Amino acid sequence: MTPSPSVAAVAVEFPQYQVGQQEALVGLTGFGGPQFDRFAASAGVEKRRIALPLSEYGTLSGFTEANDTYIDVAMTLAERAILAALDAADVTAADVDVVFSTTVTGLAVPTVEARLATRLGLRPDVKRVPLFGLGCVAGAAGLARLHDYLLAFPDQVGVLLAVELCSLTLQRDDSSVANLVAASLFGDGAAAVVGKGADRMPVGPRVLATRSRIYPDTEDVMGWDIGSTGFKIKLSTEVATVAEKYVGDDVRNFLGDQGLSTADISTWVCHPGGPKVIEAIENTLDLPADALDRTRKSLRENGNLSSVSVLDVLRANLADPPAPGSYGLMIAMGPAFCSELVLLGW
């Protein structure tokens, strides 16, 4: 293969508080009862981690307090994730030349990685590229942008940091279907990826190619309405429909441009957007029944972690890699509506 940047390590960290589906829905939103059971039952989630004890969500006074909590918890999880990934990649914080960071569930200026720079031991000349607004697609998009950077600087080391505390965005006075689906689906966590340029010894899969796609007239499919109470979710029932309409052709065209087909992909690293989205990807790509088992496992055990989720699936694949010479494809989707594809080679 042509020399390419590689993924040296992925680490995922979670808050200490774990909740089951039924208690989470009532505790996070204040709504409950049999009429809401269908949301909990259909999300494909059994348990997940949350930023605070469940009893404290009802005491948050508003967006300011929720965002302050986001910064505190995000810094703790980010530090743990970055240090774990650096250790697994056998590099130090002083070796890092660039940090890409992404979130869509809190605001911090300076950004989380800047607040941690001295504590972690990052160099004073480290470059920072904060990304906001990409949502669930950001895990794959962030890895793609890290790949782009390392193509230009093949002797360097980069880190991608993703932190999402979705539970802190939920609106307790919002009984809309979108908010209740979100309360049933999303969890909290952080991930860090260490990437190495091609001049460095590769220790994991190489990032061979990437592709970004924005779909027309889909701005209202997913996103936030941001106001005085914080982040109010917009989540259309059309997410799975849009995925099934566009992603199949995008994947086949992308692979075709690399001289490959879906039959050449042995490892599917797909974002766990929810059961219907997972099924849409399976259907449009005609995947084997077990192709997205790790995606479903991540959703079942952690919920949808927004940008962190696809990196959690990537971590699982690095822990149990396919045979050398195998290809993998990372797929994620998010607000715009959009998708990001990342071709991996082991």
C-alpha positions as CSV (number, residue, x, y, z in Angstrom):
1,M,0.0,0.0,0.0
2,T,1.1,3.6,-0.5
3,P,2.5,5.1,2.7
4,S,-0.4,6.6,4.7
5,P,-1.1,8.0,8.2
6,S,-1.9,5.3,10.7
7,V,-4.2,5.0,13.7
8,A,-1.8,4.1,16.6
9,A,-4.3,3.9,19.4
10,V,-7.9,4.7,20.5
11,A,-9.0,5.1,24.1
12,V,-12.5,5.6,25.4
13,E,-13.5,6.8,28.9
14,F,-16.8,7.1,30.6
15,P,-18.3,8.9,33.7
16,Q,-18.7,6.7,36.8
17,Y,-22.5,6.9,36.9
18,Q,-24.3,4.1,35.1
19,V,-28.1,3.9,34.6
20,G,-30.6,1.6,33.0
21,Q,-33.1,2.6,30.4
22,Q,-36.3,3.0,32.4
23,E,-34.7,5.0,35.3
24,A,-32.7,7.1,32.8
25,L,-35.8,8.3,30.9
26,V,-37.7,9.3,34.0
27,G,-34.6,10.8,35.8
28,L,-33.3,12.8,32.9
29,T,-36.5,14.3,31.6
30,G,-38.9,14.2,34.5
31,F,-41.4,12.4,32.3
32,G,-42.4,8.8,32.9
33,G,-45.2,6.2,32.9
34,P,-46.4,3.6,30.5
35,Q,-46.9,6.1,27.6
36,F,-43.1,6.6,27.5
37,D,-42.1,3.0,27.8
38,R,-42.0,2.5,24.0
39,F,-39.2,5.0,23.7
40,A,-37.0,3.1,26.2
41,A,-37.9,-0.2,24.7
42,S,-37.2,0.7,21.0
43,A,-33.8,2.5,21.4
44,G,-31.6,-0.6,21.5
45,V,-30.0,0.6,24.7
46,E,-29.7,-1.4,27.9
47,K,-27.5,0.9,30.0
48,R,-25.3,3.9,29.7
49,R,-23.0,6.3,31.6
50,I,-24.1,9.8,32.6
51,A,-22.1,12.8,33.8
52,L,-23.9,13.3,37.2
53,P,-25.9,11.1,39.7
54,L,-29.4,10.8,38.3
55,S,-30.9,12.7,41.2
56,E,-28.9,15.9,40.4
57,Y,-30.3,16.5,36.9
58,G,-33.5,17.9,38.3
59,T,-31.5,20.4,40.4
60,L,-29.6,22.0,37.5
61,S,-30.7,25.6,37.4
62,G,-30.3,26.1,33.6
63,F,-27.9,26.3,30.8
64,T,-25.1,28.1,32.7
65,E,-24.9,25.5,35.4
66,A,-25.2,22.6,32.9
67,N,-22.4,24.0,30.8
68,D,-20.2,24.6,33.9
69,T,-20.8,20.9,34.7
70,Y,-19.9,20.0,31.1
71,I,-16.5,21.7,31.4
72,D,-15.7,20.1,34.7
73,V,-16.6,16.6,33.6
74,A,-15.3,17.0,30.1
75,M,-11.8,17.9,31.4
76,T,-11.7,14.9,33.6
77,L,-12.7,12.4,30.9
78,A,-10.6,14.1,28.2
79,E,-7.4,13.9,30.4
80,R,-8.0,10.2,31.1
81,A,-8.7,9.4,27.4
82,I,-5.7,11.3,26.0
83,L,-3.3,9.9,28.6
84,A,-4.6,6.3,27.9
85,A,-4.3,6.7,24.2
86,L,-0.8,8.2,24.3
87,D,0.3,5.3,26.6
88,A,-1.2,2.7,24.2
89,A,0.5,4.4,21.3
90,D,3.9,4.5,23.2
91,V,4.3,8.3,22.7
92,T,4.4,11.1,25.1
93,A,2.3,14.3,25.3
94,A,5.5,16.2,24.2
95,D,5.5,14.2,21.0
96,V,2.1,15.6,19.9
97,D,2.2,18.2,17.2
98,V,-1.5,18.9,16.7
99,V,-4.8,18.3,18.6
100,F,-8.1,18.2,16.8
101,S,-11.0,18.4,19.3
102,T,-14.7,18.0,18.8
103,T,-17.9,18.3,20.8
104,V,-21.5,19.3,20.2
105,T,-22.8,19.1,23.8
106,G,-21.0,22.0,25.6
107,L,-19.1,25.2,25.0
108,A,-15.7,26.0,26.4
109,V,-13.5,28.9,25.6
110,P,-10.6,28.3,26.0
111,T,-11.3,24.8,24.7
112,V,-10.9,21.7,26.8
113,E,-7.6,20.6,25.3
114,A,-6.2,24.1,25.8
115,R,-7.2,24.0,29.5
116,L,-5.4,20.6,29.8
117,A,-2.3,21.5,27.8
118,T,0.0,22.2,30.7
119,R,-1.4,19.4,32.9
120,L,-0.9,16.9,30.1
121,G,2.5,18.1,29.2
122,L,1.7,19.3,25.6
123,R,4.4,21.5,24.0
124,P,3.8,25.3,24.0
125,D,3.9,25.2,20.2
126,V,1.2,22.4,19.8
127,K,-1.3,23.3,17.1
128,R,-5.0,23.1,18.0
129,V,-8.0,22.7,15.7
130,P,-11.3,22.8,17.6
131,L,-14.4,21.5,15.7
132,F,-17.9,22.3,16.8
133,G,-21.3,21.6,15.2
134,L,-20.5,18.3,13.5
135,G,-22.4,16.2,16.0
136,C,-22.5,12.5,15.4
137,V,-20.4,12.6,12.2
138,A,-17.5,14.2,14.0
139,G,-15.7,11.1,15.1
140,A,-15.2,10.0,11.5
141,A,-14.8,13.6,10.2
142,G,-12.2,14.3,12.9
143,L,-10.2,11.3,12.0
144,A,-10.5,12.3,8.3
145,R,-9.2,15.8,9.1
146,L,-6.4,14.4,11.2
147,H,-5.5,12.2,8.2
148,D,-5.4,15.3,5.9
149,Y,-3.1,17.0,8.3
150,L,-0.7,14.0,8.6
151,L,-0.6,13.7,4.8
152,A,1.0,17.2,4.8
153,F,3.3,16.5,7.8
154,P,4.2,12.8,7.6
155,D,6.8,12.9,10.4
156,Q,4.3,14.3,13.0
157,V,1.9,12.9,15.6
158,G,-1.6,14.1,16.1
159,V,-4.4,13.5,18.5
160,L,-8.2,13.6,18.0
161,L,-10.2,14.3,21.1
162,A,-14.0,13.8,21.2
163,V,-16.0,14.6,24.3
164,E,-19.8,14.4,24.5
165,L,-22.0,14.8,27.6
166,C,-25.4,14.4,25.9
167,S,-27.3,14.0,29.2
168,L,-26.5,17.6,30.1
169,T,-28.3,18.9,27.0
170,L,-31.7,17.3,27.7
171,Q,-34.6,19.7,28.3
172,R,-36.7,18.8,31.3
173,D,-39.8,20.8,30.2
174,D,-39.7,19.4,26.7
175,S,-42.1,16.5,26.2
176,S,-41.6,16.4,22.4
177,V,-41.0,13.0,20.7
178,A,-37.5,14.2,19.7
179,N,-36.5,15.0,23.3
180,L,-37.8,11.7,24.6
181,V,-36.1,9.7,21.9
182,A,-32.9,11.6,22.8
183,A,-33.3,10.8,26.5
184,S,-33.7,7.1,25.5
185,L,-30.8,7.0,23.1
186,F,-27.8,9.2,24.0
187,G,-25.1,8.6,26.6
188,D,-21.9,10.3,27.8
189,G,-18.2,9.6,27.1
190,A,-14.9,10.7,25.7
191,A,-12.5,9.3,23.2
192,A,-9.0,10.0,22.1
193,V,-7.2,8.8,18.9
194,V,-3.5,9.0,18.3
195,G,-2.5,9.2,14.7
196,K,1.0,9.0,13.2
197,G,2.3,10.3,9.9
198,A,3.5,7.8,7.3
199,D,7.2,8.5,8.2
200,R,6.5,7.1,11.6
201,M,6.4,3.3,12.2
202,P,2.7,2.3,11.7
203,V,1.3,0.3,14.6
204,G,-2.4,0.1,13.6
205,P,-4.6,0.5,10.6
206,R,-3.7,3.0,7.9
207,V,-6.1,5.7,6.8
208,L,-6.1,5.2,3.1
209,A,-8.8,7.6,1.8
210,T,-11.7,9.8,3.0
211,R,-14.8,11.4,1.6
212,S,-17.3,14.0,2.9
213,R,-20.9,14.4,1.7
214,I,-23.6,16.9,2.4
215,Y,-27.2,16.1,1.3
216,P,-29.5,18.7,-0.2
217,D,-32.4,20.2,1.7
218,T,-31.8,18.2,4.9
219,E,-30.8,20.9,7.3
220,D,-33.8,20.2,9.6
221,V,-33.2,16.4,9.8
222,M,-30.9,16.7,12.9
223,G,-29.4,19.5,15.0
224,W,-30.0,22.0,17.8
225,D,-32.3,24.9,18.4
226,I,-29.9,26.9,20.7
227,G,-31.6,29.3,23.1
228,S,-31.6,30.6,26.7
229,T,-32.2,27.1,28.1
230,G,-29.4,25.6,26.1
231,F,-29.5,22.9,23.4
232,K,-32.9,21.8,22.3
233,I,-32.7,18.8,20.0
234,K,-34.0,18.6,16.5
235,L,-34.4,15.0,15.4
236,S,-36.5,14.1,12.5
237,T,-38.1,10.7,11.8
238,E,-36.4,11.0,8.4
239,V,-32.9,10.2,9.6
240,A,-33.0,6.5,8.6
241,T,-34.8,7.3,5.4
242,V,-32.1,9.8,4.4
243,A,-29.4,7.3,5.3
244,E,-30.9,4.6,3.2
245,K,-31.5,7.0,0.3
246,Y,-27.9,8.3,0.0
247,V,-25.4,6.2,1.9
248,G,-25.4,3.1,-0.3
249,D,-24.5,4.9,-3.5
250,D,-22.0,7.1,-1.7
251,V,-20.2,4.0,-0.2
252,R,-20.2,2.1,-3.5
253,N,-18.9,5.2,-5.5
254,F,-16.2,5.9,-2.9
255,L,-15.0,2.3,-2.8
256,G,-15.2,2.1,-6.6
257,D,-12.8,5.1,-6.8
258,Q,-10.3,3.1,-4.7
259,G,-10.7,0.0,-6.9
260,L,-12.8,-1.8,-4.3
261,S,-16.3,-3.0,-3.7
262,T,-18.3,-3.7,-0.6
263,A,-17.2,-7.4,-0.9
264,D,-13.6,-6.2,-0.2
265,I,-14.6,-4.7,3.2
266,S,-14.2,-7.2,6.1
267,T,-14.6,-4.6,8.9
268,W,-17.5,-2.2,9.1
269,V,-16.9,0.6,11.7
270,C,-20.3,2.2,11.7
271,H,-21.7,4.9,14.0
272,P,-24.6,3.5,16.2
273,G,-27.1,6.1,15.4
274,G,-30.0,4.0,16.6
275,P,-31.7,0.7,15.5
276,K,-33.4,2.1,12.5
277,V,-30.3,3.8,11.2
278,I,-28.3,0.6,11.7
279,E,-30.9,-1.4,9.8
280,A,-30.9,1.2,7.0
281,I,-27.2,0.9,6.5
282,E,-27.4,-2.9,6.5
283,N,-30.2,-2.8,4.0
284,T,-28.7,-0.3,1.6
285,L,-25.3,-2.1,1.6
286,D,-26.7,-5.6,1.8
287,L,-24.4,-6.5,4.6
288,P,-24.0,-9.9,6.3
289,A,-26.1,-10.3,9.5
290,D,-23.1,-10.0,11.8
291,A,-21.3,-7.1,10.0
292,L,-22.5,-4.5,12.5
293,D,-22.4,-6.6,15.7
294,R,-19.9,-4.3,17.3
295,T,-22.0,-1.2,16.4
296,R,-25.0,-2.8,18.1
297,K,-22.9,-3.8,21.1
298,S,-21.7,-0.2,21.6
299,L,-25.2,1.1,21.3
300,R,-26.6,-1.5,23.7
301,E,-23.9,-1.0,26.4
302,N,-23.2,2.8,26.1
303,G,-26.0,4.4,24.1
304,N,-25.4,6.7,21.2
305,L,-22.3,8.8,22.3
306,S,-22.6,11.2,19.4
307,S,-19.1,11.8,18.0
308,V,-17.5,9.4,20.5
309,S,-19.6,6.4,19.4
310,V,-17.9,5.5,16.1
311,L,-14.5,5.8,17.8
312,D,-15.7,3.3,20.4
313,V,-16.5,0.9,17.6
314,L,-13.1,1.6,16.1
315,R,-11.5,0.9,19.5
316,A,-13.2,-2.5,19.6
317,N,-11.9,-3.3,16.1
318,L,-8.3,-2.3,17.1
319,A,-8.6,-4.6,20.1
320,D,-9.5,-7.5,17.9
321,P,-8.1,-6.6,14.5
322,P,-8.8,-8.4,11.2
323,A,-6.1,-10.2,9.2
324,P,-3.3,-8.1,7.7
325,G,-4.2,-6.9,4.2
326,S,-7.9,-6.5,5.2
327,Y,-9.9,-3.3,4.5
328,G,-12.3,-1.6,6.9
329,L,-14.8,1.3,6.3
330,M,-15.8,3.8,8.9
331,I,-19.2,5.4,8.3
332,A,-20.8,8.2,10.4
333,M,-23.7,10.6,9.8
334,G,-24.7,13.9,11.4
335,P,-26.2,17.3,11.1
336,A,-26.4,19.1,7.7
337,F,-27.5,16.2,7.0
338,C,-24.2,14.7,6.0
339,S,-21.9,11.6,6.1
340,E,-18.2,10.9,6.3
341,L,-16.5,7.8,5.0
342,V,-13.0,6.7,6.0
343,L,-11.2,3.8,4.3
344,L,-8.9,1.8,6.6
345,G,-6.3,-0.8,5.7
346,W,-4.8,-3.3,8.1
